[in-house]
């Protein structure tokens, strides 16, 4: 855990968030600046700065998060969704704690 990381503070309940899933390794909560009708974040409790910092030791955690994304999306009524992991400042990352954005629920998502 990093003392100055907002996601670490959310994971430890020092900062409130609209959490809707939590287990021993991962939390999920609604994004405070959604870009779609449904937009949530999957965040590991372990502080990892970005995907670029991951190695073989993180394989199980990353796999768990990717397999959890469709289950949680379905629970929130999504039949289809998009995932996104911003990596590094040049990749659009704003919070330097790895997280997966999951969003959908509308026809407004741009085609890429």
C-alpha positions as a Markdown table, in Angstrom:
| # | Residue | x | y | z |
|---|---|---|---|---|
| 1 | Unk | 0.0 | 0.0 | 0.0 |
| 2 | Unk | 1.2 | 3.5 | -0.8 |
| 3 | Unk | 0.3 | 6.2 | 1.7 |
| 4 | Unk | -0.3 | 8.9 | -0.9 |
| 5 | Unk | -2.3 | 6.7 | -3.4 |
| 6 | Unk | -6.0 | 7.5 | -3.7 |
| 7 | Unk | -6.8 | 3.9 | -4.8 |
| 8 | Unk | -4.9 | 2.5 | -1.8 |
| 9 | Unk | -6.9 | 4.8 | 0.4 |
| 10 | Unk | -10.2 | 3.7 | -1.2 |
| 11 | Unk | -9.1 | 0.0 | -0.7 |
| 12 | Unk | -8.5 | 0.6 | 3.0 |
| 13 | Unk | -11.7 | 2.6 | 3.4 |
| 14 | Unk | -9.9 | 5.8 | 4.2 |
| 15 | Unk | -11.7 | 7.5 | 1.3 |
| 16 | Unk | -15.3 | 6.6 | 0.5 |
| 17 | Unk | -16.2 | 5.2 | -2.9 |
| 18 | Unk | -19.3 | 3.5 | -4.4 |
| 19 | Unk | -17.9 | 0.0 | -4.0 |
| 20 | Unk | -20.0 | -2.8 | -5.2 |
| 21 | Unk | -17.5 | -5.7 | -5.1 |
| 22 | Unk | -14.7 | -6.5 | -2.7 |
| 23 | Unk | -12.7 | -9.6 | -1.9 |
| 24 | Unk | -9.2 | -10.1 | -0.4 |
| 25 | Unk | -7.4 | -9.0 | -3.5 |
| 26 | Unk | -9.6 | -6.7 | -5.6 |
| 27 | Unk | -12.2 | -4.0 | -5.3 |
| 28 | Unk | -14.7 | -2.6 | -7.8 |
| 29 | Unk | -16.3 | 0.8 | -7.6 |
| 30 | Unk | -18.1 | 3.2 | -9.9 |
| 31 | Unk | -16.0 | 5.8 | -11.6 |
| 32 | Unk | -16.6 | 9.4 | -10.3 |
| 33 | Unk | -16.3 | 10.7 | -13.9 |
| 34 | Unk | -18.1 | 8.1 | -16.0 |
| 35 | Unk | -17.8 | 8.2 | -19.8 |
| 36 | Unk | -20.7 | 5.8 | -20.3 |
| 37 | Unk | -24.0 | 4.9 | -18.5 |
| 38 | Unk | -22.1 | 2.1 | -16.7 |
| 39 | Unk | -18.4 | 2.8 | -15.9 |
| 40 | Unk | -16.6 | 1.1 | -13.1 |
| 41 | Unk | -13.0 | 0.4 | -12.1 |
| 42 | Unk | -11.4 | -2.9 | -11.0 |
| 43 | Unk | -8.5 | -2.2 | -8.7 |
| 44 | Unk | -6.1 | -4.6 | -7.0 |
| 45 | Unk | -5.5 | -3.9 | -3.3 |
| 46 | Unk | -1.8 | -4.5 | -3.9 |
| 47 | Unk | -0.2 | -1.2 | -5.0 |
| 48 | Unk | 1.3 | -1.7 | -8.5 |
| 49 | Unk | 2.0 | 1.6 | -10.3 |
| 50 | Unk | 1.0 | 0.5 | -13.8 |
| 51 | Unk | 0.8 | -2.4 | -16.2 |
| 52 | Unk | 4.4 | -1.7 | -17.2 |
| 53 | Unk | 5.5 | -2.6 | -13.7 |
| 54 | Unk | 3.8 | -6.0 | -13.8 |
| 55 | Unk | 5.8 | -9.2 | -14.1 |
| 56 | Unk | 5.2 | -13.0 | -13.8 |
| 57 | Unk | 4.4 | -12.6 | -10.1 |
| 58 | Unk | 1.3 | -10.6 | -11.0 |
| 59 | Unk | -0.1 | -13.1 | -13.6 |
| 60 | Unk | -2.7 | -14.6 | -11.3 |
| 61 | Unk | -3.9 | -11.3 | -10.0 |
| 62 | Unk | -4.2 | -9.8 | -13.6 |
| 63 | Unk | -6.0 | -13.0 | -14.8 |
| 64 | Unk | -8.4 | -12.8 | -11.9 |
| 65 | Unk | -9.2 | -9.1 | -12.7 |
| 66 | Unk | -9.9 | -9.9 | -16.4 |
| 67 | Unk | -12.1 | -12.8 | -15.5 |
| 68 | Unk | -14.0 | -10.7 | -13.0 |
| 69 | Unk | -14.7 | -7.9 | -15.5 |
| 70 | Unk | -17.5 | -9.8 | -17.5 |
| 71 | Unk | -19.1 | -11.2 | -14.3 |
| 72 | Unk | -19.4 | -7.7 | -12.7 |
| 73 | Unk | -20.5 | -6.2 | -16.0 |
| 74 | Unk | -23.3 | -8.7 | -16.4 |
| 75 | Unk | -24.4 | -8.0 | -12.8 |
| 76 | Unk | -24.7 | -4.4 | -13.7 |
| 77 | Unk | -26.8 | -5.2 | -16.8 |
| 78 | Unk | -24.2 | -4.9 | -19.5 |
| 79 | Unk | -24.5 | -7.3 | -22.4 |
| 80 | Unk | -21.4 | -5.9 | -24.0 |
| 81 | Unk | -18.7 | -3.7 | -22.6 |
| 82 | Unk | -15.3 | -2.2 | -23.2 |
| 83 | Unk | -12.2 | -2.5 | -21.0 |
| 84 | Unk | -9.3 | -0.1 | -20.9 |
| 85 | Unk | -6.0 | 0.0 | -19.0 |
| 86 | Unk | -4.2 | 3.3 | -19.3 |
| 87 | Unk | -0.4 | 2.8 | -18.8 |
| 88 | Unk | 1.9 | 5.6 | -18.1 |
| 89 | Unk | 1.4 | 9.4 | -18.4 |
| 90 | Unk | 1.7 | 9.2 | -22.2 |
| 91 | Unk | -0.9 | 6.4 | -22.2 |
| 92 | Unk | -3.4 | 8.6 | -20.4 |
| 93 | Unk | -2.9 | 7.2 | -16.9 |
| 94 | Unk | -3.9 | 9.7 | -14.2 |
| 95 | Unk | -3.8 | 7.5 | -11.0 |
| 96 | Unk | -0.6 | 5.6 | -10.8 |
| 97 | Unk | -2.1 | 2.4 | -9.4 |
| 98 | Unk | -3.0 | -0.2 | -12.0 |
| 99 | Unk | -6.7 | -0.4 | -12.7 |
| 100 | Unk | -9.1 | -1.6 | -15.4 |
| 101 | Unk | -11.9 | 0.6 | -16.6 |
| 102 | Unk | -15.0 | -1.3 | -17.6 |
| 103 | Unk | -17.7 | 0.7 | -19.4 |
| 104 | Unk | -20.7 | 0.3 | -21.6 |
| 105 | Unk | -24.5 | 0.6 | -21.6 |
| 106 | Unk | -25.1 | 2.8 | -24.5 |
| 107 | Unk | -24.6 | 3.4 | -28.2 |
| 108 | Unk | -22.5 | 6.4 | -27.5 |
| 109 | Unk | -19.1 | 4.6 | -27.3 |
| 110 | Unk | -16.9 | 5.6 | -30.2 |
| 111 | Unk | -15.9 | 2.8 | -32.5 |
| 112 | Unk | -12.2 | 2.0 | -32.4 |
